[in-house]
Amino acid sequence: MVFSSIIFLFFFLPLTLAVYHLLFLPVSAGHRSATVWRHLANFFLLAVSLLFYFWGEAWLIWIMIVSMMIDYLSALLISGAFHKGRIEQLEEGGPRTRLQRAGIVLSLSANLALLGFFKYFNFGVDSLNAVLPEAWRLTDVMRVTLPLGISFYTFQSMSYTIDVYRGHVKATRNLIDFACYVTLFPQLVAGPIVRYCDVAYQMMHRTMSRAMFVSGISRFTTGLAKKVLIANTVAKACEGIFQLPPEQMTAPLAWIGMICYSLQIYYDFSGYSDMAIGLGRMFGFEFLENFNYPYVARSIQDFWRRWHISLSTWFRDYLYIPLGGSRKSNKRTYLNLIIVFFLCGLWHGANWAFVIWGLYHGFFLVIERMGLDKLLKRLPVALQHFYTLLVVMTGWLLFATESFAKSANLFRSLWGFAPSKAPLYVEGYFSRDIQLALLAGIILSLPTWPALKTFCHRHPAGIAGWSLLRPAGILILLLLCCMFLASGTHNPFIYFRF
């Protein structure tokens, strides 16, 4: 089940919201019986989240449950619940006992083993077969099914035990509340990666207001429109173009395909993040932002401060800084960046194309630290944007094709070096609806909406106009999305593969 589906929008979500608010609203947050009702609401959210995941993954749900239980028990072991009988928040930077170290090792090794086996077993076998003589190849080895969202919920659950070990958060003894945090369906299968320390207080003390609920509906609808109206539309063009053989790939087609895919992956994923944040608000949670107009970045460093923020900060806090970050020598900093982005690429997919993509970004981050960033700052702003967009969009070719050879052919086509003998023909991949989606996608990838909102609020008449424009626009977007979905529009989700 995906958010951009009729069954989710008109059956699963309304029924879930109705029952949840019946459990959530009988008493105010300060009432003495509020704790009981919050536990009931969390238990209900846990149940529907497991149903949501089971709907798409069936019995592969056991992997998530095993990972969750290991981290729950590991955190209790780290915090002293078993041998002291009480849970203590550890001192930040303080000494750790052998038992506490065993707890964090258990959590990390178990989670990474599950992730490594289910996500990378097939990749390892295929890579080994590629270098072995034909007689030695492993042809009868089983194929492992990749569980949906394993990269997201593994990192999320693992961050909990790391934060408990570091003393950043106190472990919880309540299994229902912890399981609710891990399985919370709005961000379960495609992020953003929500850390326990960011929602620990909200698990029992969240409140709900009409303004928050309306804000959630607005944010969810905006994300749905990004996904259905823009990402799905431009996907038709880039998928058709990328399937063409090299001899038919002209330079204009390659550029249209690259631009369309750059917009597709942005609106596909940022749309999902918007829907997750909006759903969170409908249930009383505030999730952190995951995108901040990444295509207006002026460098690759700036891009990664704006793109998939929950992942980039996860790697920063749990890998880059522990490796030494930028506190040591320049050579060590460069090595740390390469290691982080090698693993970032591998996290995105069990394919060498993703590894190369990660190293590609790591390379540009290194040369920017070596002095390119100072040169960029001397250039006109337009050239800074052009450099960043060209690097990022070229890198997306590896995502789009998942093949280094195909992406290399596309790159040659971009600059007119491919062996294309086809006539200049773009009409089939540049229809009116694709043109409109491209125009809307380019305009909205800039901070035009916040600028419009600011402009309206600076003028007395604009405040009234904004109060009418926003709900009317949200309603129109929702109706358009429903029409597109009812007509059976093409509806892929890129980040579900990761």
N, C-alpha and C positions, 0 to 999 in steps of 0.2 A: 504494500500500500504506500502510495506517495501522496504528498500534500496536494499536488496538482491533479487530483482525480475526483470524479463525481462522488464516488462512494465515501471518500474522506470528507469532502466539503458538505455533503447533504445528509450523511448518516453518522459516521463515526464521530466527527467533531461536535455536531449539535447535541448528540446524546451524551457524550462525555462531559461537555460543559454543563448540561442541565443537571446531571447527577452530582458532579463535582461541587457546583455552587449550592446545591441543597445540603451537602455535607459541610461546606466551608463557611456558610453564612449564618447559621443559627445563633451564634454568640459573637460578641466583639472580641478582639484580640486580647484585651485585658481581663476578660471574665475568667473566673477560676475553672470553668469547664472547657475553656478554649483549647487547652492542651489535648484533651480527648478528641475533640472534633478535628484538630489539625492532624493528629495521628490517623484518624479515619480517612481524612482527605488524602493523606500521603499513601495510605494503603490502597485506596481506590486508584490513585494515579499510578502506583506500581502495577496494579492488576491490568489496567488498560494499556500501559506501556508494554507489558509482556505480551498482551494480546496483539498489539500493533506490530511488534517484532515477529511474533509467531506467525502472523498472517503472511509475511513475506519469506521467512526463513525456516518455518516449521521447527523440526527438532534440533536444528543448529543453534537454537536458543541456549542449549546446555553449555556452550562454550562461554557465552557471556555470563551465565550464572556461576560457572566454575571460577572464572577470572574475578568476579565480584566477591565471591566467598573467600577466596585466597587473600584478597586485599583487605577485606573486613577483619579476618582473623589475624593477619599480619599486623595491622594497625593496633589491634588490641594487645598483641604480643609486645610491640614496640612501646606502647604506653603503660605497660605494667599491669594490665587488667587481670592477667592470669596468675601471676606470682605475688602481686600486692593486694589484689582484690578491689582495687580502685583505679580509675583512669586519671592519669596526670598528663598535663601538657608539658612537653619537654622544654628545657631551657635552650633557647637559640644559641648555637655555637658551643654548647656545653659538651662534656664527655658523654660517650655512649657505651653501654655495657655490651658484652659479647652476645647476650640474648637479644638486645635491641638491633645489633648489627645483623644477627641471623634473621630477624623479622624483615628487615628491608631487603636483604639478599633473597629471601624466599619470594617476596612480592615481585621484585624485578626479574628474577630468573624465571619464575612461573609465567608471568605475563609475556615476557619476550619469547619464551619457548612456544607458547600458544600462538602468538603473532607470527613467529618465524615459521612454524610448521604449516599453519593454515594459509598463510599468505605467500610464502616463498618456497614451499616444497616443490611445486610444479616447476617454478622458475629454476631452481637448483638442478633438478633432473634434466630439464631441457638444455640448460647451459652446459652441463656435463656431457650430454649426448652430442652436443655440437662440436666438442673437441675430441671425443673418443672415436676410434676406428669403428666402422659399421658393425663388425662382429662383436664388439664389446658393449654396444649401446644397451641402455636399460629400456627395453621396449615393453616389458610386461609389468612395469611398476604402476601401482594405482595412481589415479588422479584425485587430487584433493579439492573439494569445493570451497571456494572463498566465501566466508560468512559476511553478510552485509554489515558494513559499519564497524568491522573489527578494529580498524586503525584508529577510529575515533574513541570508541568506548574503552579500548585498552589504555590509551594515553590518558583518558580522563580518570579512570579508576586508579591507574598507577600514580598519577599526580597526587592523589589523596594520601597514599602511604608515604610518599616522599615528603610531603608537607608535614605529616605527623612526625616523621623521623627528624625533620629539621626544626621542629618546634613552632612551625608557623600556624598550626591549627591543632585543636584538641580532638582526639579520636572519639567516635560515637559508639555507644554500646547498642543503640537502637538499630537493629538490622533492617527494619522496614524503612526507616528514614534514609539509611545509607543506600539501600537497594533502589529506593525511589530516585535518589540523586543520580545513580549510575544509569538507570534505565529510562529516565524521563524522556518520553517519546518526541517532544519537539526538537531536541538536538541529538537524538540517539544515533542515527545512521549517517549523518553527514555534518555534524557539528552545529554551531561552533563548539570547540572543546571547552567545557565549563569546569572550572576548578572548584573543589569542595569549599575552599576557603572563601570563595566569592559568594556562595549560596548557603553556607552553613547556618547563618543566622536566619535566612529566609525559610529554611526548611520547617521551622516551628513558629516563626514570628512574622511571617509575611502577612500583609494586609491587602485588601482589595478595595478599589474605589471605582466609581463610574468612569472617571476620567482615565484611569489606568486601563480599564477594560476597553473603552472606546479607542484609546491609543493603540492597544493591541490589535484590534480589528483593522485599524488604518494601516499599521505596519505590516500585518499579514497580507492584506490586500495589495499593498504596494509590491511586496515580494512576489506574490502570485502573478501580478501583471508583468513584472520583470521576466519571470520564468516563462509564462504562457505566451505573452504578446511579443516579446523581443527575442528571448533565447531560442524558443521553439521555432520561430519564423526564420531567423538567420541560420539555424541549424540545417534547414533544408538545402540552403545554398552551399554551405561549406562541405556537407557530407557528400553531395553530388559531385562537387569539384574535386575533392580529395580521392574519389574513386576513379577518376579518369586516368588512363595510362599516360606515361610521360610524353608520348608523341602527340597527344592531344592537349597538353597543358601549356597554354599560352601565358605570357606574362600578366596580362590583365586578369585572366582567370585566377592565377596564383595569388595576386594581390587581393582580389575580391574574397577568395577563400580564406586568406590569412586574416583579413579584417573581420570577416563574419565570424570566424572561430574565436578571435580575441574578444568580440562582443558576446558570443555565445557562452564562453566559459565564465566570463565576468558576471553576466546577468543570470546564468544558471546557478552559480554558487552564491553570489551575493543575494540573489532572490531567495534561495533556500535559507540563508542566514537571517534575512529579514522576516521570513515566515516563522522561523524558530523563535526569534526575539518577540515577534508579535504574539505567538502562541503562549510564550512564557508569561507575557503580561496578562493575557486572558486568565491565566492560572495563578497570578499573583507573584511571579518571579521576574526579576530584572537581570537579564543576561548582558554581558559586556558586548560592545560592538565588535564586528569581525572584519569590516571593510570601511575604508575612509577615502573614497575616490582615488584608487590606486593609479588610474591612468592620467592623473595630473602630476604624478611624481616627477622630480627633476633629476633623479639618479636611481640606481638600483638599490642603494641603501634606503633611500626614501620610499621606493616601491615596496620594500619588505616591511616598512613601518606602517604601510597602508593595506597590504594584501594579506588575507587570511591571518589576521592579527593574532587570533588565539593559537594558531600553530607556530607562527614565528616567535611569539613570546614564550611558548612552551619549550621550543628548542633553545631559546636564549637562556631561560632560567634553569632548565634541567640538564642541559648538555654544554652549551657554549661557555657559560660562566664557570661551571665545575671544571671544565677543561683548562681554565685559566683566563678565558675571555681575551680582553686586550690589555690585561695587567702585566703581561710578561713581554718578551722581546717581540719585535715585528714579525720575525720568522715564525714564532710560535702562534701569534695571532692569525697569520695567514693559514697556517696548518689547521688551526681550530675552525676557521671559516670553511675550509675545504672539507674537513670531516663532517661538520654540521650539515652542509648542503649536499654532500654525498648521501648522508642518511635521510635528509629531507627528500631528495629525489627517490630514494628507495622506498620511503614511506608512502609516496604517492602511487607506486605501482611496482609489481614484480616483473620488471622489464628493463633491459639495458637502456632503452630510450629514455626512461625516467631517470636513471642514474646519470646519463649524459646531461640531461636537462638540469639536474641538481648541480653537477660539476660546472656546467656552463654558467649558472648564476653565481656559484662560488668564485669562479674565475673573475667575473666582472666586479664582484665585491672586493676581491683582493687588489685588483689593479686600481680601483677607486681609492682604496686605503693607501696604495703606494704613491698616490699623487694625482690621479686622474680627477678626483673630486675637487681639488683646488683649481685645476684647469677648467672644469665644467662651470665653476662659480664665476669665472671671468667671461664666459660666453653669454650671449643673449639668452633670455629665458626660453624663447622659442626653440633654440638649438638644444638646450638642456632637455626640454620635453621631447624633442624629436629623437635624440640619442636614446632616452629611456624607453620610449615606445618602440623604436626599432629593435632594441635588444630584447625587450619583453615579448613582442609579437613574433619575432623570429624564433624565440625559444618555444613558443606555443606550437610550432610546427611539429616538434617532437611529441607533444601531448596529442595532437590531432591525429597523427599517423601511427604512433607507438612503434615506429620503425626508423632507424637512423638512415637507411638507404632511401626510403620514401621521402623523408624530410629533406635529405640532401638534394633529391631531384626537384622538390618544390622550391628549395632555396635557389637552385640554378635557374628555375623558371622565373622566379621573381625578378631576376636581373637579366633575363633574356638569353641565358646560356643553355637552356634545355633544347633537346633535339625535336622541338615541336614543329610540325608541318601543317598543323590545323589552321584553318582560316580564323580570323578574329571574330569570335562569336561568344557573346556574353548574355544575350537576351534570356536564354533558358535558365540562367542562374541569377538573374537580376530583374525579377518581376516587380510589379508595383508594390506588392505587400512587403517584399524583401527590402526595397528601397525605403519605404516608410519606416520599417523596423530599424534599418541602418541609421536613418536620420535621427529617429528618436533615441536610439542607443548611444549615438555619438554625443547628442546634446545632453542627455541625462547622465552620461559618464563624467561630465563636468559638474561642479557644484552649483548648477543653475537653480535647482529647487530651493536650497537654503537661501540663495541670493534673492529669489522671488519672495520667499517668506519674509526675509528681512526688509525688503523694499515695501511690502504691504504693511508691515507693522510700524514703519516709520511715518506713515501717512494716516491721518484720522479715517479717511474714507477706505483706506486699504485694509484696516482691521476688520471692518464689516464685510468687505469683499472677500477677505481670506476666510472668514468664518462661514461664508456661503460656498466659496469655491472648493474648499477642501472636502467637505462631506459629499458634495455633488460629484466631484472628480473621483472620489473613492467608490461611490455607488456605480458610476459609469464603468470604471475599471473592473469592478466585480462582475457586472453584467456581461461585459465583453469577454472576460475570462471564462465565464460559464458557457457562453455561446461557442467559444473556440473549443473548449473541452467536450461539449455535447456533440460537436461535429466530428469528434475523433481525430483532433489535430495531433501531429507528430509530437511526442512527449518524452524525449530522453532526459536522463539526469546524469551528467558527466561524473560528478564527484561520488555517486553511488558505487563506482568501480573501485574507489580507493579505500 
